[in-house]
């Protein structure tokens, strides 16, 4: 099990954002709570379970042990994490 944070590649309203993802929803929510984020379900069901985090929170996540990934280099890993999260959201075994 692991928590991942990707490159800060999304630009929205003049700020850069990264995605915080995990192998399980419980793990995602627990890690997000350590970052001070509220517990919630999927942010976007079309792209799996993730939180959008600012670049400051990305650095904090890395300090807490999140694994840095690149959506460009690590596409297979990102797809696997998203697929597991979607399966959990549909009530299927991860």
Backbone as CSV, one residue per row, in Angstrom:
resi,resn,N_x,N_y,N_z,CA_x,CA_y,CA_z,C_x,C_y,C_z
1,UNK,0.838,-1.180,0.000,0.000,0.000,0.000,0.887,1.249,0.000
2,UNK,0.426,2.237,-0.705,1.219,3.463,-0.775,0.326,4.655,-1.091
3,UNK,0.835,5.811,-0.760,0.203,7.075,-1.116,1.131,7.755,-2.114
4,UNK,0.551,8.312,-3.155,1.325,8.916,-4.233,0.926,10.376,-4.385
5,UNK,1.871,11.188,-4.801,1.556,12.565,-5.167,2.268,12.842,-6.487
6,UNK,1.510,13.370,-7.440,2.105,13.559,-8.765,2.685,14.950,-8.922
7,UNK,3.278,15.169,-10.079,3.843,16.475,-10.388,2.747,17.535,-10.324
8,UNK,3.124,18.719,-9.939,2.166,19.823,-9.916,1.969,20.312,-11.345
9,UNK,1.074,19.667,-12.059,0.935,19.953,-13.483,-0.353,20.683,-13.827
10,UNK,-1.336,20.660,-12.958,-2.618,21.278,-13.263,-2.577,22.756,-12.893
11,UNK,-2.914,23.600,-13.830,-2.954,25.037,-13.576,-4.419,25.458,-13.558
12,UNK,-4.860,26.016,-12.432,-6.254,26.426,-12.301,-6.306,27.692,-11.478
13,UNK,-6.950,28.704,-11.997,-7.072,29.989,-11.320,-5.714,30.549,-10.904
14,UNK,-4.734,30.368,-11.770,-3.436,30.934,-11.525,-2.579,30.189,-10.515
15,UNK,-3.064,29.043,-10.017,-2.287,28.262,-9.050,-2.017,26.883,-9.620
16,UNK,-0.889,26.309,-9.210,-0.556,24.957,-9.654,-1.029,23.960,-8.613
17,UNK,-1.579,22.851,-9.088,-2.123,21.813,-8.215,-1.524,20.468,-8.575
18,UNK,-1.434,19.610,-7.587,-1.003,18.234,-7.789,-2.137,17.323,-7.337
19,UNK,-2.035,16.045,-7.667,-3.044,15.071,-7.252,-2.443,14.143,-6.212
20,UNK,-3.161,13.970,-5.113,-2.797,13.027,-4.069,-3.661,11.791,-4.269
21,UNK,-3.035,10.627,-4.421,-3.760,9.380,-4.683,-3.246,8.298,-3.754
22,UNK,-4.014,7.219,-3.604,-3.578,6.110,-2.761,-4.151,4.813,-3.293
23,UNK,-3.576,3.706,-2.816,-4.041,2.386,-3.252,-5.439,2.058,-2.748
24,UNK,-5.818,2.600,-1.593,-7.175,2.367,-1.070,-7.764,3.701,-0.625
25,UNK,-9.080,3.764,-0.607,-9.739,4.995,-0.175,-9.443,5.295,1.286
26,UNK,-9.449,4.267,2.144,-9.163,4.493,3.563,-7.778,5.096,3.742
27,UNK,-6.826,4.582,2.981,-5.461,5.092,3.057,-5.398,6.538,2.559
28,UNK,-6.131,6.823,1.494,-6.171,8.182,0.959,-6.739,9.140,1.999
29,UNK,-7.883,8.765,2.610,-8.522,9.641,3.579,-7.651,9.830,4.827
30,UNK,-7.005,8.762,5.287,-6.150,8.863,6.467,-4.966,9.792,6.201
31,UNK,-4.360,9.656,5.039,-3.223,10.502,4.707,-3.672,11.948,4.528
32,UNK,-4.813,12.131,3.879,-5.331,13.485,3.678,-5.602,14.157,5.019
33,UNK,-6.098,13.392,5.998,-6.351,13.951,7.325,-5.049,14.419,7.964
34,UNK,-3.956,13.674,7.727,-2.649,14.087,8.254,-2.199,15.412,7.637
35,UNK,-2.682,15.684,6.427,-2.355,16.954,5.761,-3.327,18.069,6.146
36,UNK,-4.367,17.716,6.927,-5.354,18.713,7.328,-6.499,18.876,6.356
37,UNK,-6.672,17.914,5.448,-7.774,17.969,4.491,-8.987,17.234,5.062
38,UNK,-10.212,17.660,4.729,-11.402,16.981,5.247,-11.592,15.621,4.601
39,UNK,-12.251,14.701,5.325,-12.556,13.388,4.768,-13.709,13.556,3.779
40,UNK,-13.520,13.007,2.613,-14.579,13.032,1.598,-14.342,11.885,0.634
41,UNK,-15.337,11.584,-0.155,-15.220,10.473,-1.099,-14.496,10.955,-2.350
42,UNK,-14.753,10.299,-3.457,-14.099,10.668,-4.707,-14.243,12.150,-4.984
43,UNK,-13.168,12.743,-5.395,-13.258,14.119,-5.866,-13.857,14.125,-7.271
44,UNK,-13.485,13.145,-8.058,-13.961,13.071,-9.439,-14.055,11.602,-9.808
45,UNK,-15.275,11.080,-9.919,-15.446,9.645,-10.155,-14.928,9.211,-11.522
46,UNK,-14.759,10.149,-12.439,-14.258,9.754,-13.755,-12.757,9.524,-13.755
47,UNK,-12.067,10.065,-12.771,-10.617,9.898,-12.761,-10.113,9.195,-11.502
48,UNK,-11.014,8.559,-10.771,-10.591,7.832,-9.593,-10.579,8.693,-8.354
49,UNK,-10.126,8.130,-7.264,-10.107,8.845,-5.994,-8.840,9.656,-5.883
50,UNK,-9.002,10.931,-5.678,-7.837,11.776,-5.486,-8.248,13.068,-4.806
51,UNK,-7.291,13.724,-4.253,-7.467,15.083,-3.773,-6.582,15.972,-4.624
52,UNK,-7.077,17.157,-4.936,-6.216,18.167,-5.539,-5.531,18.893,-4.396
53,UNK,-4.227,18.979,-4.453,-3.482,19.659,-3.390,-2.578,20.725,-3.994
54,UNK,-2.385,21.783,-3.230,-1.510,22.866,-3.683,-0.064,22.394,-3.656
55,UNK,0.802,23.165,-4.261,2.212,22.779,-4.284,2.794,22.750,-2.871
56,UNK,2.316,23.626,-1.980,2.785,23.593,-0.586,2.401,22.274,0.074
57,UNK,1.141,21.848,-0.126,0.712,20.579,0.456,1.409,19.402,-0.216
58,UNK,1.751,19.540,-1.483,2.509,18.476,-2.157,3.847,18.270,-1.447
59,UNK,4.531,19.355,-1.137,5.812,19.250,-0.443,5.634,18.637,0.945
60,UNK,4.547,19.011,1.635,4.264,18.441,2.955,3.979,16.936,2.824
61,UNK,3.228,16.545,1.796,2.930,15.126,1.572,4.215,14.335,1.335
62,UNK,5.118,14.893,0.561,6.401,14.227,0.319,7.181,14.076,1.625
63,UNK,7.133,15.110,2.479,7.831,15.039,3.769,7.226,13.962,4.669
64,UNK,5.920,13.691,4.501,5.243,12.671,5.297,5.386,11.274,4.696
65,UNK,6.071,11.164,3.559,6.351,9.851,2.995,5.584,9.479,1.741
66,UNK,4.862,10.415,1.146,4.186,10.106,-0.114,5.227,9.824,-1.198
67,UNK,4.877,8.955,-2.121,5.789,8.575,-3.206,5.582,9.528,-4.381
68,UNK,6.627,10.217,-4.817,6.452,11.114,-5.961,6.326,10.321,-7.259
69,UNK,5.370,10.691,-8.059,5.192,10.047,-9.354,4.998,11.121,-10.419
70,UNK,5.150,10.714,-11.652,4.919,11.600,-12.783,3.817,11.005,-13.639
71,UNK,2.812,11.792,-13.935,1.733,11.297,-14.798,2.261,10.981,-16.187
72,UNK,3.390,11.551,-16.551,3.961,11.292,-17.869,4.839,10.047,-17.864
73,UNK,5.684,9.902,-16.830,6.586,8.753,-16.760,5.914,7.504,-16.217
74,UNK,5.027,7.664,-15.232,4.473,6.536,-14.490,2.997,6.290,-14.838
75,UNK,2.678,6.352,-16.107,1.282,6.238,-16.524,0.636,4.927,-16.098
76,UNK,1.358,3.816,-16.201,0.792,2.514,-15.832,0.439,2.480,-14.348
77,UNK,1.306,3.026,-13.510,1.040,3.070,-12.072,-0.171,3.933,-11.770
78,UNK,-0.251,5.100,-12.384,-1.382,6.000,-12.169,-2.672,5.312,-12.595
79,UNK,-2.674,4.657,-13.758,-3.887,3.956,-14.222,-4.296,2.859,-13.247
80,UNK,-3.321,2.132,-12.679,-3.630,1.055,-11.734,-4.237,1.615,-10.452
81,UNK,-3.690,2.702,-9.947,-4.232,3.322,-8.734,-5.662,3.792,-8.981
82,UNK,-5.882,4.439,-10.108,-7.221,4.936,-10.441,-8.201,3.785,-10.615
83,UNK,-7.787,2.711,-11.274,-8.672,1.554,-11.475,-9.070,0.931,-10.138
84,UNK,-8.118,0.809,-9.209,-8.447,0.257,-7.882,-9.448,1.145,-7.159
85,UNK,-9.243,2.449,-7.245,-10.139,3.386,-6.577,-11.541,3.327,-7.177
86,UNK,-11.615,3.235,-8.497,-12.928,3.139,-9.141,-13.638,1.862,-8.739
87,UNK,-12.881,0.763,-8.666,-13.486,-0.519,-8.272,-14.043,-0.421,-6.854
88,UNK,-13.332,0.227,-5.960,-13.825,0.409,-4.600,-15.096,1.254,-4.590
89,UNK,-15.121,2.269,-5.414,-16.282,3.147,-5.475,-17.526,2.439,-5.981
90,UNK,-17.334,1.391,-6.775,-18.470,0.619,-7.284,-18.812,-0.543,-6.367
91,UNK,-18.102,-0.649,-5.245,-18.387,-1.724,-4.311,-17.722,-3.035,-4.669
92,UNK,-16.784,-3.017,-5.600,-16.070,-4.236,-5.991,-14.831,-4.382,-5.107
93,UNK,-14.325,-5.579,-5.059,-13.097,-5.810,-4.289,-11.944,-5.117,-4.973
94,UNK,-11.069,-4.461,-4.217,-9.936,-3.758,-4.840,-8.902,-4.736,-5.369
